[in-house]
């Protein structure tokens, strides 16, 4: 797993997806914990955002089915991604624009499933 938080062991296994073609595992709960945390700098959130983008691209249908089980989860993901734009002030303007652009791309992919 690329992105893993200290509370990973407490996450339900249903949030872990095998991501082709590498076959590596990705824990959606860990990714979201990292993106939600106000204590994590933007530079450390970039790998989590890329992991989310990869997960949604490679496991889109499987992830979408899992996310539909509880409507609060996709709503939370969308709010976290959109909330990053207004919440972050810890990098230069160029970095903020690039990160926001990535958030928007991931959010668009997420909503299209």
Protein Blocks (a to p, Z undefined) as FASTA:
>chain_A
ZZdcfklmmpcfklpccddfklpacdfklmmmmmmpmkbcfklmmmmmmmmmmmmmmmmm
mmmmmmmmpmklmmmmmmmmmmmmmmpccbcfklmmmmmmmmmmmmmmmmmZZ
